[in-house]
Amino acid sequence: MHSKDLIPLGEIIDEHIRFNLDELVQRCDVQVEVVVALVYEGVLEPVGERPEEWHFSGPDLIRLHRARRLQDDLQINLPGVALALELLEELDTLRHRLERLERQRP
């Protein structure tokens, strides 16, 4: 199974769920080194000081999935992945704001 197939489109991920490093690696079918590199690049922000103590949230799972898709599908390097994710998340925020404003119109 390929990592991009592990989170079905539209699956709801609880933002309060927590994964340790091993659970995240297994869930996303990636190597520990990949996750560590994404943490050091700022793509993932676990709670905890050292990798053995790290805990990741549901949104981290989604970010990792998106990061892997950007790397696999578009061959983007880690700094580019970090920037692309930031821009995609900003776009999502702006779309949600626009939807709210449109619903408030008379």
N, CA, C and O atoms as a DFTB+ gen file, in Angstrom:
424 C
 N C O
     1  1       0.845      -1.178       0.000
     2  2       0.000       0.000       0.000
     3  2       0.887       1.238       0.000
     4  3       1.869       1.304       0.739
     5  1       0.551       2.189      -0.805
     6  2       1.304       3.426      -0.931
     7  2       0.821       4.422       0.118
     8  3      -0.363       4.437       0.455
     9  1       1.724       5.256       0.639
    10  2       1.367       6.187       1.717
    11  2       0.223       7.119       1.358
    12  3      -0.562       7.484       2.234
    13  1       0.105       7.512       0.103
    14  2      -0.963       8.441      -0.244
    15  2      -2.324       7.764      -0.276
    16  3      -3.345       8.438      -0.407
    17  1      -2.355       6.432      -0.159
    18  2      -3.614       5.706      -0.126
    19  2      -4.114       5.471       1.299
    20  3      -5.200       4.918       1.470
    21  1      -3.367       5.868       2.318
    22  2      -3.715       5.547       3.687
    23  2      -4.778       6.450       4.295
    24  3      -5.448       6.034       5.240
    25  1      -4.958       7.651       3.802
    26  2      -5.969       8.557       4.320
    27  2      -6.962       8.807       3.204
    28  3      -6.695       9.597       2.300
    29  1      -8.110       8.138       3.258
    30  2      -9.091       8.337       2.189
    31  2      -9.545       9.789       2.123
    32  3      -9.669      10.458       3.149
    33  1      -9.788      10.261       0.925
    34  2     -10.270      11.611       0.722
    35  2     -11.553      11.797       1.517
    36  3     -12.481      10.998       1.393
    37  1     -11.611      12.834       2.324
    38  2     -12.803      13.115       3.097
    39  2     -12.833      12.453       4.461
    40  3     -13.784      12.670       5.213
    41  1     -11.825      11.648       4.818
    42  2     -11.813      11.032       6.140
    43  2     -11.660      12.119       7.189
    44  3     -10.841      13.027       7.044
    45  1     -12.445      12.020       8.234
    46  2     -12.365      12.995       9.315
    47  2     -11.318      12.525      10.312
    48  3     -11.384      11.405      10.818
    49  1     -10.357      13.390      10.587
    50  2      -9.287      13.081      11.524
    51  2      -9.502      13.934      12.769
    52  3      -9.576      15.159      12.676
    53  1      -9.602      13.303      13.917
    54  2      -9.777      14.012      15.187
    55  2      -8.503      14.793      15.495
    56  3      -7.415      14.223      15.565
    57  1      -8.652      16.104      15.678
    58  2      -7.471      16.924      15.941
    59  2      -6.897      16.682      17.322
    60  3      -5.778      17.112      17.605
    61  1      -7.640      15.999      18.195
    62  2      -7.167      15.744      19.555
    63  2      -6.479      14.387      19.698
    64  3      -5.917      14.085      20.750
    65  1      -6.520      13.577      18.659
    66  2      -5.864      12.271      18.696
    67  2      -4.352      12.486      18.717
    68  3      -3.862      13.459      18.144
    69  1      -3.623      11.609      19.356
    70  2      -2.169      11.726      19.442
    71  2      -1.519      10.438      18.960
    72  3      -1.993       9.338      19.244
    73  1      -0.427      10.599      18.227
    74  2       0.369       9.482      17.735
    75  2       1.799       9.677      18.220
    76  3       2.312      10.796      18.193
    77  1       2.449       8.606      18.663
    78  2       3.889       8.720      18.899
    79  2       4.583       8.527      17.553
    80  3       3.928       8.265      16.545
    81  1       5.884       8.653      17.538
    82  2       6.637       8.577      16.280
    83  2       6.414       7.238      15.570
    84  3       6.184       7.204      14.361
    85  1       6.482       6.142      16.321
    86  2       6.303       4.818      15.706
    87  2       4.913       4.661      15.100
    88  3       4.770       4.112      14.007
    89  1       3.894       5.138      15.800
    90  2       2.526       5.031      15.290
    91  2       2.342       5.865      14.022
    92  3       1.688       5.428      13.075
    93  1       2.924       7.069      14.010
    94  2       2.818       7.925      12.834
    95  2       3.506       7.286      11.635
    96  3       2.970       7.284      10.526
    97  1       4.695       6.746      11.867
    98  2       5.465       6.096      10.801
    99  2       4.690       4.916      10.233
   100  3       4.633       4.740       9.016
   101  1       4.093       4.107      11.102
   102  2       3.317       2.956      10.644
   103  2       2.057       3.396       9.902
   104  3       1.723       2.855       8.848
   105  1       1.369       4.380      10.465
   106  2       0.105       4.835       9.861
   107  2       0.331       5.410       8.465
   108  3      -0.508       5.240       7.580
   109  1       1.466       6.093       8.266
   110  2       1.729       6.761       6.988
   111  2       2.679       5.993       6.085
   112  3       2.970       6.433       4.973
   113  1       3.169       4.840       6.556
   114  2       4.048       4.001       5.749
   115  2       5.265       4.782       5.247
   116  3       5.590       4.759       4.060
   117  1       5.933       5.475       6.182
   118  2       7.150       6.218       5.864
   119  2       8.252       5.798       6.821
   120  3       7.991       5.160       7.841
   121  1       9.471       6.155       6.492
   122  2      10.592       5.855       7.366
   123  2      10.734       6.947       8.420
   124  3      10.349       8.095       8.200
   125  1      11.288       6.573       9.559
   126  2      11.500       7.518      10.658
   127  2      12.303       8.720      10.182
   128  3      12.023       9.851      10.581
   129  1      13.293       8.487       9.339
   130  2      14.147       9.570       8.851
   131  2      13.352      10.628       8.099
   132  3      13.681      11.813       8.158
   133  1      12.320      10.209       7.402
   134  2      11.470      11.146       6.664
   135  2      10.748      12.066       7.644
   136  3      10.713      13.282       7.453
   137  1      10.171      11.480       8.695
   138  2       9.454      12.273       9.689
   139  2      10.413      13.215      10.405
   140  3      10.090      14.384      10.617
   141  1      11.581      12.722      10.776
   142  2      12.568      13.563      11.464
   143  2      12.962      14.737      10.575
   144  3      13.061      15.867      11.056
   145  1      13.186      14.490       9.299
   146  2      13.548      15.572       8.372
   147  2      12.420      16.598       8.276
   148  3      12.680      17.801       8.231
   149  1      11.180      16.134       8.243
   150  2      10.041      17.058       8.163
   151  2       9.889      17.869       9.450
   152  3       9.474      19.027       9.408
   153  1      10.217      17.272      10.578
   154  2      10.187      18.013      11.847
   155  2      11.256      19.093      11.829
   156  3      10.978      20.243      12.171
   157  1      12.470      18.741      11.435
   158  2      13.550      19.720      11.431
   159  2      13.344      20.816      10.395
   160  3      13.896      21.908      10.529
   161  1      12.555      20.534       9.366
   162  2      12.245      21.540       8.344
   163  2      11.076      22.421       8.776
   164  3      10.799      23.444       8.150
   165  1      10.386      22.019       9.859
   166  2       9.265      22.805      10.361
   167  2       7.922      22.426       9.761
   168  3       6.918      23.092      10.015
   169  1       7.894      21.365       8.970
   170  2       6.648      20.912       8.366
   171  2       5.752      20.280       9.427
   172  3       4.542      20.503       9.429
   173  1       6.332      19.505      10.317
   174  2       5.625      18.890      11.440
   175  2       6.144      19.481      12.734
   176  3       7.339      19.745      12.867
   177  1       5.251      19.690      13.688
   178  2       5.629      20.283      14.971
   179  2       5.122      19.414      16.115
   180  3       4.076      19.698      16.698
   181  1       5.870      18.349      16.437
   182  2       5.414      17.464      17.505
   183  2       5.583      18.104      18.882
   184  3       6.338      19.060      19.061
   185  1       4.857      17.546      19.840
   186  2       5.039      17.918      21.235
   187  2       6.078      16.964      21.787
   188  3       5.990      15.757      21.561
   189  1       7.066      17.486      22.511
   190  2       8.126      16.661      23.074
   191  2       9.483      17.154      22.602
   192  3       9.616      17.737      21.526
   193  1      10.483      16.905      23.431
   194  2      11.833      17.394      23.142
   195  2      12.607      16.508      22.168
   196  3      13.247      17.004      21.241
   197  1      12.545      15.212      22.382
   198  2      13.344      14.270      21.582
   199  2      12.421      13.339      20.806
   200  3      11.260      13.171      21.180
   201  1      12.918      12.736      19.735
   202  2      12.078      11.834      18.942
   203  2      11.365      10.762      19.768
   204  3      10.228      10.407      19.457
   205  1      12.005      10.244      20.805
   206  2      11.362       9.211      21.636
   207  2      10.170       9.771      22.402
   208  3       9.295       9.015      22.824
   209  1      10.129      11.080      22.583
   210  2       9.062      11.729      23.348
   211  2       8.016      12.397      22.449
   212  3       6.977      12.845      22.934
   213  1       8.286      12.462      21.165
   214  2       7.394      13.185      20.265
   215  2       5.998      12.576      20.229
   216  3       5.822      11.358      20.241
   217  1       5.012      13.473      20.185
   218  2       3.626      13.099      19.943
   219  2       3.077      14.031      18.871
   220  3       3.294      15.243      18.901
   221  1       2.368      13.439      17.934
   222  2       1.829      14.163      16.796
   223  2       0.312      14.164      16.881
   224  3      -0.286      13.250      17.450
   225  1      -0.306      15.185      16.318
   226  2      -1.760      15.321      16.330
   227  2      -2.364      14.816      15.016
   228  3      -1.651      14.477      14.071
   229  1      -3.687      14.777      14.989
   230  2      -4.390      14.427      13.753
   231  2      -4.012      15.337      12.600
   232  3      -3.742      14.848      11.503
   233  1      -3.985      16.681      12.818
   234  2      -3.554      17.569      11.727
   235  2      -2.122      17.289      11.256
   236  3      -1.818      17.488      10.080
   237  1      -1.238      16.830      12.154
   238  2       0.117      16.454      11.732
   239  2       0.068      15.283      10.760
   240  3       0.841      15.226       9.803
   241  1      -0.843      14.352      11.010
   242  2      -1.017      13.205      10.120
   243  2      -1.401      13.681       8.721
   244  3      -0.879      13.190       7.720
   245  1      -2.307      14.630       8.669
   246  2      -2.740      15.181       7.383
   247  2      -1.595      15.940       6.715
   248  3      -1.391      15.805       5.509
   249  1      -0.843      16.737       7.484
   250  2       0.306      17.473       6.922
   251  2       1.344      16.509       6.355
   252  3       1.898      16.750       5.282
   253  1       1.605      15.419       7.074
   254  2       2.570      14.430       6.588
   255  2       2.079      13.811       5.288
   256  3       2.853      13.634       4.348
   257  1       0.812      13.489       5.237
   258  2       0.233      12.928       4.015
   259  2       0.394      13.909       2.846
   260  3       0.813      13.521       1.756
   261  1       0.058      15.174       3.082
   262  2       0.193      16.187       2.021
   263  2       1.653      16.383       1.621
   264  3       1.967      16.525       0.439
   265  1       2.538      16.389       2.608
   266  2       3.966      16.559       2.323
   267  2       4.480      15.433       1.435
   268  3       5.218      15.671       0.478
   269  1       4.087      14.211       1.759
   270  2       4.525      13.069       0.957
   271  2       3.969      13.153      -0.465
   272  3       4.663      12.817      -1.425
   273  1       2.726      13.597      -0.598
   274  2       2.142      13.747      -1.944
   275  2       2.911      14.795      -2.743
   276  3       3.193      14.591      -3.923
   277  1       3.252      15.921      -2.102
   278  2       4.012      16.964      -2.794
   279  2       5.375      16.443      -3.231
   280  3       5.825      16.724      -4.342
   281  1       6.031      15.683      -2.355
   282  2       7.337      15.125      -2.696
   283  2       7.221      14.072      -3.793
   284  3       7.981      14.088      -4.761
   285  1       6.275      13.168      -3.637
   286  2       6.144      12.057      -4.594
   287  2       5.625      12.523      -5.952
   288  3       6.177      12.162      -6.991
   289  1       4.561      13.327      -5.936
   290  2       3.896      13.699      -7.181
   291  2       4.585      14.841      -7.924
   292  3       4.650      14.846      -9.153
   293  1       5.102      15.811      -7.161
   294  2       5.671      17.005      -7.795
   295  2       7.188      17.123      -7.635
   296  3       7.799      18.061      -8.147
   297  1       7.787      16.173      -6.927
   298  2       9.240      16.168      -6.726
   299  2       9.731      17.463      -6.062
   300  3      10.788      17.982      -6.421
   301  1       8.971      17.977      -5.101
   302  2       9.340      19.205      -4.396
   303  2      10.273      18.855      -3.245
   304  3      10.043      17.875      -2.536
   305  1      11.335      19.659      -3.054
   306  2      12.260      19.419      -1.949
   307  2      11.633      19.879      -0.628
   308  3      10.576      20.510      -0.630
   309  1      12.282      19.564       0.498
   310  2      11.692      19.853       1.811
   311  2      11.387      21.330       2.050
   312  3      10.294      21.640       2.526
   313  1      12.304      22.264       1.741
   314  2      11.933      23.670       1.918
   315  2      10.736      24.063       1.052
   316  3       9.896      24.856       1.477
   317  1      10.658      23.516      -0.151
   318  2       9.522      23.788      -1.026
   319  2       8.239      23.194      -0.482
   320  3       7.174      23.801      -0.597
   321  1       8.329      22.012       0.110
   322  2       7.170      21.378       0.728
   323  2       6.648      22.245       1.868
   324  3       5.442      22.464       1.986
   325  1       7.556      22.738       2.707
   326  2       7.149      23.588       3.828
   327  2       6.416      24.832       3.322
   328  3       5.373      25.200       3.863
   329  1       6.948      25.471       2.304
   330  2       6.323      26.664       1.740
   331  2       4.976      26.331       1.097
   332  3       3.992      27.041       1.306
   333  1       4.935      25.264       0.322
   334  2       3.693      24.873      -0.353
   335  2       2.598      24.559       0.663
   336  3       1.449      24.956       0.470
   337  1       2.936      23.855       1.734
   338  2       1.935      23.543       2.764
   339  2       1.424      24.801       3.440
   340  3       0.229      24.929       3.706
   341  1       2.322      25.723       3.716
   342  2       1.917      26.995       4.327
   343  2       0.937      27.735       3.413
   344  3      -0.080      28.250       3.876
   345  1       1.240      27.785       2.137
   346  2       0.369      28.470       1.181
   347  2      -0.971      27.746       1.005
   348  3      -2.014      28.392       0.907
   349  1      -0.945      26.418       0.964
   350  2      -2.184      25.651       0.846
   351  2      -3.081      25.847       2.069
   352  3      -4.300      25.959       1.939
   353  1      -2.477      25.888       3.246
   354  2      -3.258      26.097       4.466
   355  2      -3.830      27.513       4.520
   356  3      -4.954      27.712       4.982
   357  1      -3.070      28.481       4.055
   358  2      -3.575      29.856       3.991
   359  2      -4.743      29.943       3.010
   360  3      -5.731      30.629       3.274
   361  1      -4.630      29.257       1.896
   362  2      -5.714      29.216       0.914
   363  2      -6.972      28.591       1.524
   364  3      -8.076      29.097       1.321
   365  1      -6.810      27.499       2.265
   366  2      -7.952      26.865       2.942
   367  2      -8.611      27.832       3.921
   368  3      -9.838      27.913       3.979
   369  1      -7.811      28.560       4.687
   370  2      -8.330      29.529       5.653
   371  2      -9.118      30.618       4.939
   372  3     -10.212      30.978       5.373
   373  1      -8.577      31.139       3.860
   374  2      -9.262      32.198       3.115
   375  2     -10.561      31.691       2.489
   376  3     -11.554      32.418       2.456
   377  1     -10.564      30.469       1.999
   378  2     -11.789      29.890       1.433
   379  2     -12.876      29.753       2.495
   380  3     -14.046      30.036       2.235
   381  1     -12.480      29.313       3.705
   382  2     -13.452      29.177       4.791
   383  2     -14.016      30.537       5.191
   384  3     -15.215      30.663       5.440
   385  1     -13.169      31.542       5.253
   386  2     -13.632      32.894       5.582
   387  2     -14.609      33.410       4.533
   388  3     -15.639      33.996       4.868
   389  1     -14.284      33.192       3.274
   390  2     -15.145      33.630       2.188
   391  2     -16.505      32.928       2.262
   392  3     -17.543      33.566       2.082
   393  1     -16.502      31.642       2.520
   394  2     -17.759      30.887       2.655
   395  2     -18.609      31.460       3.791
   396  3     -19.820      31.619       3.638
   397  1     -17.983      31.770       4.925
   398  2     -18.718      32.358       6.062
   399  2     -19.317      33.704       5.685
   400  3     -20.475      33.986       5.993
   401  1     -18.531      34.526       5.023
   402  2     -19.029      35.853       4.616
   403  2     -20.184      35.728       3.631
   404  3     -21.154      36.481       3.714
   405  1     -20.088      34.794       2.710
   406  2     -21.158      34.603       1.734
   407  2     -22.442      34.103       2.393
   408  3     -23.537      34.455       1.953
   409  1     -22.323      33.293       3.433
   410  2     -23.508      32.811       4.149
   411  2     -24.153      33.928       4.971
   412  3     -25.354      33.873       5.238
   413  1     -23.388      34.933       5.374
   414  2     -23.911      36.031       6.194
   415  2     -24.616      37.090       5.357
   416  3     -25.328      37.934       5.903
   417  1     -24.432      37.058       4.063
   418  2     -25.083      38.042       3.192
   419  2     -26.588      37.875       3.209
   420  3     -27.092      36.755       3.294
   421  1     -27.322      39.004       3.126
   422  2     -28.789      38.909       3.081
   423  2     -29.280      38.401       1.748
   424  3     -30.487      38.264       1.546
